[in-house]
Amino acid sequence: MRFLSISLGTLFFLSSFTIQAQDSIQSRADSLAQAYIITDGHIDLPFRLKISGFRLKKEYIKDIESETQGDFDYPKAVAGGLDAPFMSIYIPASYQETGGAKEFADSLINLVQNIQQEFPEKFALANSPQEIEENFENGLISLPMGMENGAPIGDSIENVQYFFDRGIRYVTLTHSKVNKISDSSYDTTRVWDGLSPFGEEVVKEMNRVGIMVDVSHISDSAFYDVMKITQAPVIASHSSARKFVPGFERNMDDDMIKQMGKNNGVIAINFGSGFVDAESREKSSEMRAHLSQWMSERNLTFSDSATQAYAKEYMANNPAYSTVQKVADHIDHVVQLAGIDHVGFGSDFDGVGDTLPTGLKNASDYPNLIAELLKRGYSDEDIEKVCYKNMFRVWNDVQGVAQTLTREGNNSTSGGR
């Protein structure tokens, strides 16, 4: 009995010590999240607000200013230390068929600009890392913009400059369908076998203007075409590692990750459970098939309230969520293949629906991922790189390449004088 008593006492001590250590790590993570700028490569707030009938009047802005059901709002961002969420100017592929892609992009850009105008004490626009740093010092959340789907460029190369002038600082070359620029990882038609001839010119023009090339969503062949053409580092604004979800081309395989490292680019890890592990993706597929059959039998659509209620109950009973630990596994994998300088956060908040992992449900949860990295031995300097320095390095390099190309173009035009 004496031996048992000592053992139980020892176990209690070790358990208490473990809890204290975990609390200490979480406290440190909370502090780092507030001390460092956190940038996220992809947040779908503008489209969520657009389709919900958002109006910029103070009585209707709860989706921004106060706690909401969305993944991103001001209180969540402040709690999580999120300082520079790239607002996704998302253009559904349907606009490639119906027309109006450019006009739709402009409407979302206007929406982001109006958010800042409505709440200048909370938000600020940002067109460079330097502006984000200034906003951070002034206690403001920056709203840089990236355009998800290059369809609004249409067939006019001049639109690259147009969207730069409107504040777009990266362009995801395509989305779910092939467009005039590139094949999509989701579209098996593969019209161009990579980039189109026009797409090659778009990449060159983005280098010249100073817009980051985003390789998320494009096909593998298009990725390698970009690597051959670009003179500047590129980003994957919201992609994860294919190793953990075999066969999912939307993620990046090991060779592509290594190529991104050689390019001096950054892979911003997508938090969506279906991007993070194969089991979650399989369960999600099963859920979609089940719901599709259930709706068909009852002649319902997904927007019907009965479907929404059933889907919520079904998901509660058949969870398909990954975990914050598995998201950290993706960061580990990129670091192992390419190095600590080539990974960041690309949550896809408000873009992946109710598929976010336990511990990373919304913009207040970045400290949980930071804590997991600390547990794995990442230093404060490493954390700082993942939070923002890696993305800032690429962004500054892209600006530098643009300045060089513009200078060389001017010299060429003037006969070298």
N, C-alpha and C positions, 0 to 999 in steps of 0.2 A: 504493500500500500504506500509505503514511503517513496518507493521508486515511481509509482504512478503519480503521486502528489507532485514530485519534482518535475516530472515530465509535463504535467498539465500546466504547472507554473511557467515552465520554460516556453511552452506553446503559447500561453497567454502573452508573455513578454515579447516573443517574436511577432505575434499577431499585432500587438500594439505598436511595435517598432515599424512593422511594414505599413500600417495605416498612417503613422506619422511621416514616414518617408514619402508615401504617395501624396499626402497632403502637402508636403514641402515641395514636391515636384510640380503639383498642380498650381501652387501659389507662385512658384517661379515662372511657370508657363503663363499664368495670368499677367504677371508683371512684364514679361517679354512682349506679350501681345499688345500691351499698351505702350511700351517703350519704343518698339520698332514700328515702322510703317508696314502695314500689311496690304499687299495688292493682290487682287484675284483676277485671273485672266478672262473670266466669263461669267456674267450674271444677267439673267434674262428678265430683269425687272421691266424694261420698256415695253416689251411685247405683252407681258402679263397685264400691265396697266392698260395697254391699248385694247386688248380683246375684252377687258372687263368694263369698258365704257368709261374709263378714267376721264375726269374733267378737272382742270386746274382751277378749282375754287376751294377756299379753305375748308368749307364744310364737307368736301369730298376727298380730302387728301390723307385719310387715315392710312392708306396703303403705303405712305411714305413716312409720315411724321410720327405715327404711334404704332404700338404693338399690333400686328396683324397675323393672319393665317399664312401669309407669304413667307418665303425663306429669307427675304431681305427687307428690312425697313430700318429706319434711323435708330431706334433703341437697340435692335439686335446688332447692328453694325458697331455701335458704340460699345456695347457689352463685349463683343468679340474682338475689338481692336481693329476692325476692318476700315482702312483709310482710303483705299483707291480701288474700288470695284470697277472693272471695265464693264460699262453698260453695253450689252449686246444689242446692236441694231440688226435684229433678226428678220430676214426676208424669206418667208416660206417659198418653197420651190414652185408653188402654184402660180406665183406672179410671173414666172418664166413663160407660162402658157397664156395667161390672161392679159399680160402687160401691166404697167403701173408699178414696177419694182422700184424705180427711182423715186417716184412720188411717195411710195410707202416708206422708203428709207428716210426721206426728208421729214415725213410726219413723225417718225420715232426720234429723229435727231431734234426736232422742234420740241418734242415732249421732254427730253432730257434737259434741254436748255431752259425750258419753262420751269422745271423742278428747281433749278438753281435760282432762277429769278424770283420764284415764289418764296424760297427759303434761303436767302443769302447768308443767314447766320448759321446754317447747318451744312450747306453744300456749296461746292465751287467746281466749275469746269476746269479741266486740266489737259493741256496739249503737249506736255513734256514732263519728264521726271523732275525737273527743276520746279515747275509749277506745283507738282504734288508735294514736294518738300516744303515749299512756302505755305501751301494750304495746311499741311500737317502742323507746322509751327503756329498757325493761326487757329488751330482747333477745328478745322473744316474737313469734311469728307469730300474727297475729289471724285469727280464723275468723268473719267476718260471714256472714250467711246471706241468700240471696234465693230466692224460690220460683218455679220455672219451671213455669208453668201455674197459673192461678187456679182450677182445678177443685175443689180442696179447700174453697174458700169455699162451694161448693154454691149454694144459694139463700137463704142466711142472711147478711145484711149484718153480723151480730154477729161472724161469723168473721174479718172484717178485723181487728177489735180483738184477737180471740183469737190470731191468728198474729203480730200485732205483739208481744203479750205473750210469745209463745214465741221472739221474737228475729228474726223475719223483717223485713228492712228494704227489700226490693223485691219486687214481684210481677210476673212476666211474665204478662200477662193471659190468654193461651192458649198452646197449643203447636201440634201438628200437625193438630188438628181443631178445628172450631168447638165452643165450650162455651157455658155459660149467660151468659158475660160478653161474648164477642167472637168475630168471625170470625177465621180463621187464614189466613196468607199461603199455606199449603200446601194448604188445603181450598177447592175451587172451588164448594162448595154455597152459600156466602154467605147463610146463614140470616138474618142480621141486617142485612146491608148496612152493616156497621161494628160498632159496639157495640150490644148489646141495651139495652133500657130499664133492666134490672137492672145491666148493665155500667156505664151512666152513673152510677148510684148508687154502684157500687163505686169508681169513680175519685174521686168526691166524698168518699167515706168514707176512702179512702186518703190524700187530701189532709188530711182532718181528723185522722186518727190519726197520720200522719207516716211512711207507707210510700211509697217511691219507686215511681212508675208506670213499668214497663218496657215499651217498645213493640216490642221484638224479637218476632218471630213473628207479629204481628198483621197483618191485611190493610191495604192502603193506606187504604181507607175508614175502618177502625177507627182508624188513626193520626190522620186528620184530625178524627174525632169526639173523640179524646182532646185534641187541641190546642184544640178549642173549649171543652172542659169544664174542664180542669185549671186550678187556681189556682197550681200549683207547677211548677217545672221537672221534666222527665222525663228518663229515660235510655233508651238502647238498650244493654242489657248486653252483647250479643255480636252485633253486626251490622256489615256492611261497606257499601261504596258500590256501588250497582247499575250505575254507569257502566262498571265493569270486567267485569261479568257481566250483559250486557243481557238483560232479560226475567226475571231472577231476583227475584221479588217479596220474597223473604225479606230481601234487602238493601234499602237505602234509596236512593231516587232523589235527584236534585239538589235538587228543590223541598223534599222532606222534610228533607234536611240543612239547608237554609236555614231552614226552619221551626223545627228544633231549636235553631238558633242564636238565633232571635228569642225562643224560649221560655227561653233561657239553660240549655238542657239539655246532655247529653253523649252522644256516640256512641262506645262502646267497641268497637274494631275486632276482628272475629273473625279468627283466624289460619288457619282451615281453608282448604286450597287451593281447594276448590270455591266458597268465598265470595270468594276473592281474585282469580282470573282465569278467563276463559271457557274457555281451552284446558284447564286442569286440570279444570274441571267437566265438559267434554265427554269427556275421557279417563276420568274417574271413571264417567260414565254408560255408556260403552262397556265398562268393566270389569265393572260390575254386570250388564249384559245378557249378557256373555260368561259370567260365573260362574253366572248363573241358568240359562242353557242347559246349561252343563257339569254342574251339579248335577242338573238334570232328566233328562238322558240317563243318569245313573248312580244315580238315585233316592236322592240324598244331600241333607242339609240343610247350612246354613252352619256349624252347630255341630260337624259331623262332622270328625274329625281329618284325614281325607283332603282335605276341602274347605279346611281351614285351611292345610294344607301347599301345596296347589295355588295358593290365593289368594296366599300369600306369595311363591311362585316367580313367579307371573304379574305381580304388582305390581313385583317386582324387575326383571323384563324389560320392563315397560311402565310406567315411572314416571309418575305424574300429579301430582308435587309442584310447588307454586309456590315462591317464594323470599322471603326476608326483605326483599329490595328491593321486591318487589311489595306486600308488606304496608305498607311505608313509603309507597308510592304512594297507598294509601287514606288514610293520615294526611295526606299532602300535599293530597289532594283535599278533605277535610273542612276543613282549614285555609284553603284557597283560597276555599271557599264560605261558611264560617261563622266562621272565625277559630280561633286557637290555643286559645281557652278552651273549646272544645266537642268535644274528642276525647280518647280514653283507650285503655286496653288491655282487651280482652274475649276472651281467647285461645280459650275453649271447650276448654281442655285436658281430656283424658279424656272428651270428648264428641263429637269428630269422627273418632275412630278413627285409622287410619294414613294420614291425609291432610295432616299438618302440613308446612309448607314447609321446605326446606333452610335451616338457620340458626335455625329456631324449632321444634325438635322437642319441647321439654319446658320445664319451669319454670326450668331453669338458663340458658336462652338469652335472657332479656330484654336483657342487655348487648349482644347482637348487633343487636337492633333499635335500641337507643339509639345504638350506634355508627353505624348507617346514618343516623339522623336527624342526628347530629353532622356527618357527611360532607356533608349537604345544607344545612348552615348553621344548624341549630336551636341556639339558645343554651341555656346551662344552665338559665335561667329557663323557657324553653319546655319543656325536658325535664321539669323539676319539675312543671309543669302537667299534662303528659300522663301522668306516672307516678302522680300522686295528687291534685294540687290541684284539678283540674277536677271530679273525682268528689266530693271533699270539699265543694266549693262547692255543688254540687247537693244533696248530702245535708244540709248545714247549712241551705240555703234551704228544703228540704222540712220540716225540723224547725221552722224559723221560721214557715212558713205554718201548720203544725199548731197551734203555740202561739197564733197570731193567731186562727185559726178557733175554737179551744177557748175563748179569752177572749171572743170575740164571742158564741159560743153561750151561755156562762155569763151574760153581760150581758143577752142576750135573754130567757133563762129567768127572770132576777131582775127583769125589767122595766126594765133599763137602769141599775139602781143600781150 
